[in-house]
Amino acid sequence: LLTDGAQEEGELRASDFGGDFVFGFATSAAQVEGAVAEGGRGRSIWDDFAERPGKIKDASKPSVTADQFHRYKDDVALLKAMGASSYRFSISWSRIIPDGMGAVNEAGIQHYSNLIDELLANGIAPAVTLYHWDLPSALHQPHGGWLNASIVAAFVRYADVCFSRFGGRVQTWITFNEPQQTAVQGHGYGTMAPGRCSNRSVCETGDSAAEPYIVAHNILRAHAAAVEVYRSRHGRQRVKENGEHGRIGMTVDCVFLYPADQTPGSEAAAERGMEFAFAWFADPLFTGDYPPSMRQAVGSRLPSFSAAESSLLIGSSDFLGLNFYTAQFAAQNTAGAGETADVAAGVAPWVDCHVDMTAVSPVTGKLIGERTASSWLHVVPSAVQHMLTWISHRYPAVPIIITENGMSEPNIPSRSLVRLLCDDQRVRFYRSYLSNILQAKRQGVPVQGYYAWSLLDNWEWAMGFSERFGAVYVNFTDPALPRFPKASALWFKHFLKAHSMHIRGHVVQ
């Protein structure tokens, strides 16, 4: 049902984005790597979290997942077959330094060295994320993890090891992936590792009003310090493959917020919500401090940067990584204390920004976009263009790389393999979002790359294997974990090879 054809008006081609635009796929170690007890790897907080009853929807664990640790050559072959120019993956801190602070695990170094070499041998550039949520367990207990300022030094040492061992072969580094989720879901709601919050029916310990801000602050401090080490010790090192200097940045996620109606209150709420979600992390990277709206609303609970820390933060991202999926409506929250779920739980930052967010329009009663398997993810293609424009206005001339974009399907094992591979909704998703990204680029937004989430079906954190984000299907019930490219992978193959594309009807009849 996917056929090549002559280009028609409005047809989307990879060549439209320019020859230097990067197209790739992304994964993370905890979600695809497996081999948690092999090769000298230490435990991570997600290994621990998955063992706590009721924390993972299907009670699964990240022990094997897609087993990329052993099957990385197969996955690189898939990337090459699809025409990807880059692969974004994360390094497991626990595999490099098992206890987070002590001796370097040479077996872990060798694994990632092998993966990087395999990518380069196939003409695929590695884009490496240093931290994608899987903190070594030994740093969380008894040290407090991201709540303890001493973690900054531990992260810098880990980053320095990675820069030293892999820097000559890696051009793009990402220090942290979606720090908002570590702060808010991990330390506000308790729905992600390490599972801390104020709600004692959910978490044994935690302070949802204070801890998210402390965690975010230490992550930003760690980012700035690691970037300083990279630039001072490794930044002038040219990547051997192309002779160019490396670059380093942070990836921030955000839901784009539309005003729920045309009232000034809703318009202000949408902007304030964007500041509390996105600018919370992005503003310090370019201004050295948090947004004024946060300083005013949060007061003394929002930590302060020293003059030296602010100086290190300013300009510490050579590019801004954006993980983008969806949008919501925003309205002013005028409820008193205890009248909404977030206020009752006291979850920072949402209790402090006084914004109600919903996927249902209070004016029309309609959903903001088509549903997916994830309750939080609705298909809103135009929102990515609006998000990119918002970023470029707030941070002029800062290069942007879309480091994640994709959608989920439910895991329904009873379906035939043929039907499981016919992900026509994902094909439409990729095409429509990429079309809007292209429009933003044509309007002057300096967007330089796009990574689809995800290369493979994987272990989706607290949702376990109940949702599938991959362009490649993985049969998790078969010990061999065979991979099968879906229709979306075939679409990408043709798109990236600059062929025009027709979709005749629906893939699933």
Buried (B, 14 or more C-beta within 10 A) or exposed (E): BBEEEEEEEEBBBBEBBEEEBBBBBBBBBBBBBBBBEEBBBBBBBBBBBBEEEEBBBBEBBBEBBBBBBBBBBBBBBBBBEBBBBBBBBBBBBBBBBBBBBEEBBEEBBEBBBEBBEBBBEBEBBBBBBBBBBBBBBBBBEEBBBBBBBEBBEBBBBBBBBBBBBBBBBBBBBBBBBBBBBBBBBBBBBBBBBBBBBBBEEBBEEBBBBBBBBBBBBBBBBBBBBBBBBBBEEBBEBEBEBEEEBBBBBBBBBBBBBBBBEEEEBBBBBBBBBBBBBBBBBBBBBBBBBBBEBBEEBBEEBBBEBEEEBBBBBBBBBBBBBBBBBBBBBBBBBEEEEEEBEBBBBBBBBBBBBBBBBEBBBEEEEEBBBBEBBBEEBBBBBBBBBBBBBBBBEBBEEBBBBBBBBBBBBEBEEEBEEEEBBBBBBBBBBBBBBBBBBBBBBEEEBBBBBBBBBBBBBBBBBBBBBBBBBBBBBBBBEEEEBEBBBBBBBBBBBBBBEEBBBBBEEEBBE
